[in-house]
C-alpha cells in the first residue's frame, strides 16, 4: 500500500513541476520563433520614432524572466534559494538571449546585434529587480505580522 501512495505522490510532484515549467517553455519557444524563424521581410514596418526592435527584445526578455521568476518562486513554495532563483530567472534568460544572437548570426538569415542582446539583458534585469523588490516587501510585511 505504501508503494502505491509513494507512486501517486511522485506523480503529483511531476505534475506540479510540469505545471510550473509549461509557461516558461512556451515563452522560450515563442522567442525562438520570433527571433530566428520569422523572416525580417515578414515583419511589418513600424514608425521610426521608437526603436521597436529593441523595445520588442526588452519586452520579450522581461516577460520571459518574469514568468520564470514567478513559476520558480511558486514551485519552491514562495521560498526559493535566492541565488538559484536569480540563476534561473536572470542568468539563464540572458544566456538564452546570447545564444539567440549567435544562432541568428550563424544559422539564420538574421543579423546579430549587440544592442539586441543589451535590450535582452536590460529586460531580464528589470524583471529581476522588480521580483527582488516585491520579495523584500513581502518579507517585511511578514515580519511585521509575526511580532
N, C-alpha and C positions, 0 to 999 in steps of 0.2 A: 504493500500500500504506500509506503513512504517513497519508493521509486516513482510511483505514479504521480504523487504530489510534487516531487522534485522536478519531474519532467514538465509538468504544467507551469511551475514557477520559472523554469528556464525559457519556455515558450513565451510567457508573459514578459520576461526581460527582453527577449529578442524583439517582440512586438513593440515594446516601449522604445528600444534603440532604433528600430526601423522608422517609427513614427517621428522621431527627432532627427533622423537623417534624411528623410524624404524631401523636405523643403530645401535644405542646403544643396542636395544633389540636383534638384530641379533648377535652382539658380545657377549652378555650375554649368549645366547643360545649356541653359539659355544664353549665358555669357559666351560660351564657346561658339554656339551657332551664330550669335550676333557679331562676334568679333572675328571669327575665322571663316565661317562657311558662307555668310552673305557677301555677295559681290559688291564692291563700292558703287558700281553703277546702279544697283538695285535700291540704294538708299536715297530717299528724296532730298533735294536741295533745301536747305534751311536758310533763313536770313543770316547775313554775315555779321550782324551786330553782336551776337553772342557766340562764343566758341562752343558750339553744340557738341562737337566730338569729345571735347574734354569734359563737358557737363555730363554727357552720357556715361563716359568712363567713370567719373566721380560717382554718379548715381548708381551704376551697376555694382561697383565695389562697396559703396556704402550699404546698399541693400544686402549684398552677399554677406558682408561681415556682420551686419545687424542680425540677419537670420541665423547665422552660425552661432553668434554670441548668445542669442536668445535660446536657441534649442539646446546648446551645450549647458547653459545655465539651468534650464528645466530638466534636462537629462540627469543632472547631478543634484537634483532636489534643492535648487536655488542656493547651493553652497559649493560651487566648483573651486578647485585649487586655482588661485589667481594666475600663476604662471602658465598652467595648462590652458586655461580659458583664453589668455592672451595669445598663446601659441596657435590654437585652433581658430580663434576669431579674428586675429590680425596677421600673424606671420604666414599662415598657410594661404589666406587670400592674396597677400602681397606676392608670395612666391608663385601663385597661380597667375597673377597679373603679369609677372615677368615671363613666365612660360608662354603665355598667350602672345606676348610681343615677339618672343623668339620664334614661335610657330608661324606667326604672321610673316615674319621676315624670310624664313627659310622654306616654308612648305605651302603657303597660301599666297594668293595674288593680292596681298595687302602689304602696306609698308609699316614697319615697326617704328614707333616714335617714343623717345624718352619722355616727352610731355604726356603721352597717354599713360605711361607707367607711373609718372608722378601723380596724375589725376587718380589712378587706381589706389596708390598708396595714401593719398590725401582722403579719399572716400573711406577706405578701411580705417584710417586713423581717426577720422571724425566719428565713425560708428563706435569704435573702441572707447574714445573719450567720453561719449555720451553714456555708454554702458557702465564704465567705471564710475562716472559721476552718479548715476542712478543707484548703483550698488552701494556706494558710500552713503548716499542719502538714506537708503533703506536701512542700512546697518545702524545709522544714527537714530532713526526712529525706533528701531527695535531696542536699542539701549535705553532710550527714554521710557519705553513701555515696561521694561523689566525692573526699573527702580521702584 
